[in-house]
Amino acid sequence: MFAEAFFSSTGCGAAAAAGSAEQLTELLRLLRSLLWRRKAMHDQLSKYDGAAVLGMLLLRVPSHHLTIELLIQIESLIDELKCTPSHLEEEDASRLELCCPCDFRIWSRAAANVQIAHLQLL
């Protein structure tokens, strides 16, 4: 689906793998920016359980794309949702925390240094 198409379109090899990982972190930055600036995006995130969708997409991401930068972007997204005054965003942040950083099925496939960073984050 989306994750498979996203990663298959970038090609093979170490350079493509590095580029894909960067693209994934940029995609999360874009999502964070949209959520920060648009109230409608917050509503859509809640209505369609965007946290669970993001968690499912991360389960499909190839293990070599699970980087510390990706972990940092997810944590930044959660922190920004927590800092917003609305109760709805706090619920979204809680769901996102449960679906992404706390899901060991995602991060157990990553490299050892990413797993260590993940455990330090928790």
C-alpha positions in Angstrom: 0.0 0.0 0.0 1.3 3.5 0.8 4.4 2.3 2.6 5.2 -0.3 0.0 4.7 2.2 -2.9 6.7 4.8 -1.0 9.7 2.6 -0.5 9.6 0.7 -3.8 9.6 4.0 -5.8 13.0 5.0 -4.3 14.9 2.1 -5.8 17.6 -0.2 -4.3 21.0 0.2 -2.9 22.6 2.0 0.0 22.1 5.5 -1.5 18.4 4.8 -2.2 18.0 3.4 1.3 19.5 6.5 2.9 17.3 8.7 0.6 14.2 6.8 1.6 14.9 7.1 5.3 15.3 10.9 4.8 12.1 11.1 2.8 10.2 9.3 5.6 11.5 11.8 8.2 10.6 14.7 5.9 7.1 13.2 5.5 6.7 13.2 9.3 7.9 16.8 9.4 5.3 17.7 6.9 2.6 15.9 8.9 3.8 17.8 12.0 3.6 21.1 10.2 0.1 20.4 8.8 -1.2 19.4 12.2 0.3 22.4 13.9 -1.2 24.9 11.4 -4.6 23.3 10.5 -7.3 22.6 13.0 -9.0 20.4 10.3 -6.0 18.1 10.2 -6.3 17.6 14.0 -10.0 16.7 13.5 -9.1 14.2 10.7 -6.4 12.6 12.8 -8.9 11.9 15.5 -11.8 11.0 13.3 -9.9 8.4 11.3 -7.5 7.3 14.1 -4.5 8.6 12.4 -2.2 7.3 15.2 -3.1 3.7 14.5 -2.7 4.2 10.8 0.8 5.7 11.3 1.6 2.8 13.6 0.5 0.3 11.0 2.5 2.1 8.3 5.6 1.9 10.5 5.1 -1.8 10.9 5.4 -2.1 7.1 8.5 0.1 6.8 11.6 -1.9 6.0 13.9 -2.2 9.0 16.8 -0.3 7.5 14.5 2.8 7.3 13.9 2.7 11.1 16.4 5.4 12.1 17.1 7.6 15.1 16.0 10.6 13.0 12.6 8.9 12.5 12.3 8.2 16.2 13.1 11.8 16.9 10.5 13.0 14.4 7.8 10.8 16.0 8.7 12.1 19.4 8.6 15.7 18.2 5.1 15.0 16.7 3.9 13.6 20.1 5.5 16.5 22.0 3.8 19.1 19.8 0.4 17.4 20.1 0.9 17.4 23.9 1.7 21.1 24.0 -1.5 22.2 22.3 -4.2 23.5 24.6 -7.0 21.4 23.3 -8.1 18.2 25.1 -8.5 16.5 21.7 -4.8 16.9 20.9 -3.8 15.4 24.2 -5.9 12.3 23.4 -4.3 12.1 20.0 -0.8 12.4 21.6 -1.7 9.6 23.9 -2.9 7.4 21.1 0.2 8.2 19.1 2.4 7.3 22.0 0.8 3.9 22.3 0.8 3.2 18.6 4.3 4.3 17.7 7.1 4.6 20.3 5.6 2.0 22.6 5.0 -0.6 19.9 8.0 -2.9 20.3 7.0 -4.8 17.1 8.1 -1.7 15.1 11.4 -0.9 16.9 12.6 -4.5 17.6 13.4 -4.8 13.8 15.7 -1.7 13.8 19.5 -1.6 14.2 20.9 -2.0 17.7 21.7 1.7 18.0 18.1 2.6 17.2 16.8 0.1 19.7 19.0 1.6 22.4 17.8 5.1 21.5 14.2 3.8 21.6 14.7 2.3 25.1 16.2 5.6 26.3 13.3 7.5 24.9 10.8 5.3 26.9 
